[in-house]
Amino acid sequence: MTRRYFGTDGIRGQSNTFPMTPDLAMRLGIAVGTMFRRGNHRHRVVIGKDTRLSGYMLENALVAGFTAAGLDVFLLGPIPTPAVAMLTRSLRADIGVMISASHNPFADNGIKLFGPDGYKLSDELELEIEALLERDIYSQLARPEDIGRAKRVDGDIYRYIEFVKRTLPRDVTLSGLRIAIDCANGAAYKVAPLALWELGAEVITIGNTPNGTNINLDCGSTSPKALQDKVHEVRADIGIALDGDADRVIIVDEKGEIVDGDQLMAVIAETWADDGMLKGGGLVATVMSNLGLERFLADKGLGLARTKVGDRYVVEHMRQHGYNVGGEQSGHIVLSDFGTTGDGLVAALQILAAVKRRERTVSDICRRFEPVPQLLRNVRFSGGKPLEDNTVKQAIAEAEAELSRHGRLVIRPSGTEPLIRVMAEGDDRGQIERIVSDLCGVISNVRNAA
């Protein structure tokens, strides 16, 4: 079955444009509520959101759908995605929902779904939901006496804060650290600074004044320049940049230099291996992670398992093969000893623990390997399937042959935007730049011809 609604991370699109319309959100609530209405107990769903203006609209539409299907709804308000996953389990909910488009601009929004175990739904369940959305779902509405109730829950952000604090080793305190944190004007604008302060740090916060339209705007993990400037300004020991829903993190060291997810995974894997905590003999990352990470792990006797892009696929591989560390170069770090999805704040605390225990600077701790030159460019397209063109296929085959054993080539369509992502890496930067430029040109020519 061809997917019409779901992408690599739930349903996503521009607000008030299909599929991010209130009508679809209400129908989704009915369909999902019907699917998870199992047994005779009172069924419940928890709904969190980030700070986008359209969150109000989609939240109310989802409430209408879920209550019509007979589920009680707990509204959490602005809260990180990993908190929704955690509270779905903690509150014994049948389903968890996060309204967010993560790192995208405010005009976009999305709906992420979690099962009662706190994990994102499988491809198979998403296809079942899509099938339900194409049917007459109104025949599945609850009887008048079984319509659900909605309740706005206060205080659950503090349950998440306590959960986060417990992930820091007991022998570690953040006392003496000056931390600058950028909350991206997003879902963690309350919880992240408070958690760090309660753990003893001196906290300087930016990106904590959301107004509905400034989420991820020149701030957060996708725009860390503001944090880099703040680290220099206040002479912070470390900068922490979260994205709009706080499931990813990028670190800025005391010199103002950016540390990406690959380096962070290297730190955590090495530290956990030394402490006897690492499972699976290595970690799980995607095809986009740098070849330098793979070589670093190999030198430590550890392995790197790669999946296709998307933290859900990383998590699936971790669960199937017994790993407890995984993530993406973009900063999604999944630590399954603590949670079921990426958690930027929890990952940052593991880095802070390594810094405190070793009594070294962040730049010393977080520069575990020299990245192989890597270049990523996007080619926008408006329709068709450029990667199925024979000219493009031939160009890709020739580039792969040229790189051979000295590098890698990854070309894929974005799961959330109409883009073809072209990535190459290898030891020769000039060669990489030429290959990427040539391939982008070929794809663009095919796109324009279409």
N, C-alpha and C positions, 0 to 999 in steps of 0.2 A: 504494500500500500504506500503510495506517495504521501509524504508529509505535507500538510497544508498549514498547520499551526505551529508545531513545535520545531525549534532549532536545536543547537547544541547545548543551550542552557535555558530550557523552558520556552515560553512564548515571549517574543520581543518585537517591538516595532515603534513607530512614531505614534504618540498619543492622539486619540481621536481619528486614527487612520487604521484600517483593517491590518492586523487583527486586534490592535489595542483600542478597542471601542467598548463602551459600557455594555452594549448588547452582548458582545462575545464574552465579556467577563462574567456577566450574569449566567449565560448559558454554560460556561465552563464550571461555575459553581454548582449548577444543577447536575451536570454530567459527572463531575468528580464526587460530589456528595452522594449521588446515586450509586456510584461504583464502590465507595467505601462505607456504605450504609449496610454493615454486616452485623448480624446478631441482634439481640433484643435490648441492649443497653442504650442509654442516651449517647448519641454520637456527638463528637465535638471537633471543631477545627480551630486552629490558631492562625491569625493573620497578622503579619508584620509588614512594614513598609519602610522605604527610605524617605527622603524629604522632598521628592518631586511634587510639583503642583498637581499633576494628574493622579497622584496617589489617592487623594480624597475621592475622586470620581470612581476609580477602579475598585477601591476598598468598599464603597457603598454598593456597587454593582455586584461584587462577589458576595457580600453579606446577603443581598436579596436572593442570589442563587442558592447559596448554602442553606439558608433558613427555609427556603421553599422546598428544598430536598429533605428537610427534617433534621438538619444538624444545628447544634448550638455553636455559636461563634464567639471566640475570645479575641478581642482586638488589642494588639500589643502596642500600636502606634509606631513611631520611628525607632527602629531597633536593627542591629546587624543581622545579616543572613544567617551566620552561624548560631546566633541566639535563637532564631526561629527553629532551626534544626534541633537545638538542645531542648527548648521548651516544648516542642512537639512530643518528645519522649517523656520529659519531666511531668507534663500535664496529662499524660496518657491520652493524647489526642489521636484521632483517626487519620488526620491529615494536617500538614503544615503548609502555609502559603507565604511567600515573600513577594511583595510588589516592588520590583526594582529592575532597572536596566544597568545595574552594576556601575561600570566606568563610563557609560555612554552619556551624552549631553542630556540636559533636563527634558528636552522635548520628547525624548524616547522614554519608554517604560517597558516593563516586562512582568511576567508572572512565573515564579519558580515554585514547584511543588515538591513536598517531602512526604514520604510515607510515614507510618506510625513508628518505624524504627529510626527516623531521623535522616534517612538517606534519600537522595533525589530519586525520582521514579525511573524505572527502567525504560528502555526503548519500547518494550512490549506493552507496558502499561500506558505509555503515552499514545501508542497506536490505538489501543482500546478506547482511550478518551477521545481521540480524533474520530473514531467510528461512531461513538455515542453522539458527538456534536453534529453529525450528519443525519441523525435520526430525529424522530419526534420526541424529544426529551421531556416535553411537558406532560406526557402521559405518565411520567415517573414521579410527579410531584407528590409530596407528602399529604396525608389527609389533614383537614383543617385542625384537628386536635393534636397533630404531630408536628406542626410547623415549629421550626427552631427559634431560639431566642439569641439575641446578640448582647454582648456585655463588653464594655471597655475596661481592660485590666490595668490597674495601676500597680507599680512597684516591681514588675517582673524584670525590668532592666537591672534591678539590684540583685536578683537571683543570677542573672548572667554575669554581673561583675564578680560576684563571689565565686562562681564557677571558673572564670578566667584567672582569678587570683590563686586558686588552688592548683593551677597548672605550673606555677613557678615553684621550683624545688624549695622545700621547707627551710633549707639552710641558707637561702639567698634572700637578700633584701635589696631594694633599689636605692637605699639611702646613699647619698653622696653623688648620685647621677643627676645631671641636668639634661632633661629630655625635651626636645621640641617635637611636637606631634601635629600633623596636618590631617584633619578629619574629613577633608574634601567637601565640607558643608553637607555632609551626608548622614547616614544612619547611625554612625558611632560618635556623633558630636557631643553627646552627653557621657556615654559609658567609658570611652577610651581614656580621656584625661582623668576621670575620677578613679578608674582602676589603677592607673600608674601612680597617682598621688597617694592612694591608700596603701600602695606597696612601698612608699617611702621616697619616691623620686620628687625632684623639683621639676614641675611641668610647665612648659610654655606652649600654649595652644594657638594654632591658626586654623582657618577653615572650619570654624565652629559657630557660624552665624547664618544658618540656612534661611533662605527666603522663598523657597519653592522653585527658583529658576537659576540659582548659582551653584547647584551641585556639580562637582567636577570641573567647575569653570576656573581655569588657570590655577588649579590647586589639586591636591590629592596625588595618588600614585602615578597617574598618567601625565601629570604636569608638576613635577617636583621642584621646579625652579624657585617657587616661593619658599619652600621648606629649606632648600639649600641656602638661600639668602638669610633666612631666620637662624639657621645653625651658625652661620658666620656672625650674625649680628649679636646673638646672645652667648656665643662661645659654648654651644651645647656639646655634650659628649656624644650625642647621637640624635638623629632625626628619624621619625617614623611617619611614613606617608601611607595612609589607607585610601581605599577607593570608596565610591559612593555607598556601597552596602557592606564595606569592611570585611569582605572575604579574601582580599588580597593585600599585600604589603610590600613596600619598597623601603629600603633603609638608606639614610644619608649618613656617612661617617663624619667624624669630627673635623675633617678637612673640607667637608661640603661635597664629597664625591658620592655618586650613586652606587648602591649595591643592589643588584637584581636578584630575582628568585633563584637562579642557578647557584649563585654564591651562598645564599641563605640555606638552601638545601644541603650544600656541601658542608657548611658549618654544623648544621644539626645532625646530619648523618655521621660525620666524623666524631662529634661529641658523644652521640648516643652509642656509637660503636665502642668508643673508649670506656663508656660506663656500663657496657653490657646490655643496653636497652634496645639496640637496633635489631629489627626482625627482617627476615627475608634475604639477608646477605647483601643489602644495598638499598636502593630507592627506586621509585617509579617516577618518570617524567615523560614529557611528550616529545614528539619528533622535532619540536622547535628548540629544545634545550641545547646549549652549546656543547660542541665536541670536547672542549676543554674540561667540562664537568665529567664527561665519561672517562677521559684519560686520568683525571685526578682520582676518581673513585677506583679505577683499575690499579693505580699505584698503591692504594690502601687495601687492596684485596677485596674491594667491594664492587658490586655490579650495578649497572644502570639498565632498567627495563623501560622501553619506550612504548607509548601509546599514541593514538591520534589525538589531535588537539581537543581540549575540553576537560575540565577537572573531573567531570563525572566519569570519564573513561579511565582517568588515573585512579579514581576511587574504586571502580570496578575491578581493575587489575590488582590493586592492593588487597582487596577482599578475597579475590580468588587465589592469590598466591602468597598470602601471609606477610605482606610488607606493612610497616607502620609509619613510613615516611614517604611522601610523594608530593608532586606539585608541578607548577609551570614556571617558566622563566619570567612570566608577567607578575609573579608574586603570589599566585594561589599556592599556599602551602597547606597540605593535608597531613595532620598528625593524628592517626587513628587511635592512639592511646587516649586521646582527649576528646575527639569529636568526629563527626561523620562527614564534614565538608570543610572547605578551606576556611581558615580563621586568621585574619591578618594580625589581630592583637595577640592571640596565643602564640603564633609563630614569632612575633617580635619578642615576646617574653623569653622564649628559648634562646634567642640571640643575646638578650640582656643577661641571662643566666651564665652563658659562656663568657661574656665580657667580665662579669663580676667575679666569677670563680678563678679566672686566669689572671685577673688584674692587669689586663692589657687594653690598649685602645681598640676602638671599633675597627679602624682601618687595618690593624694587625690581625684581628680575629676574623674579619670578613673577606679578606683577600686570599682565598684558599688556592686559586689557580689563575693562570693567565688565559683569558678567553681567546679562542681561535677567532680570527677575523670573520665576522658574520654580518650579512647585509640582508635586510628585509624591506621590500617595496610592495606597494599595493597598486593594482590596476583595477579601476572601477569599470563595471559593465552594467548595462541596463536590461539585458535580456539574452537569451540563448545560453549555450554551454561552450564557451571558448576552449576549454581544456579538451573537448572531444574533437576539435579540428585536427586534421592530419598534419598540417603544417606545424601546429603547436606541439603535437606529439613528437614529431621528428626533431624539433629544436630541443625539446626536453631530453630526448634520448641522447643526442649529441653532447649536451651539457653534462649529463650524468657520466658519459664515457670519458669526457675530458677530466672531470674531477677524480674519477676512479677511486683509489684508496686514500687520496689526500684530502678529501672533503666530503660534503653532503649537499644534496639539493632537495628542497621540500617545496612543492607547489600545490596549493589547495585553495578551494573557495572558502571564504569566510562563512561561519555558521550564523552570523548575526547581521552582516551587511553585504550589499552587492559588490563584493570585492574579490579579486583573485590575489592571494598572497604569494609572493615569490621570495623565497629565502634560500640563500646559498652560504656555505661557510667552508673555509679551508685555510691552509697555511700561507697561501699567496693572496694578499689583499687585492692586488691589481687584477688577478685572474677572476676573483670573486666579483668585483665591481663590473668587470666586462660581461661576465656571464649573466648577471642579474639584469644589467642594462639591455643586453641583447634579447633576453627572454621577455622582458616587459614590452620591448618594441614589437616583437612578434605577436604577443597577445593583444596589444593595442591595435595593431593592424587588422587582426582578425575581428576584433570587436567593432572597429570602425566600418569594416567591409560589411558586417552583418547589419 
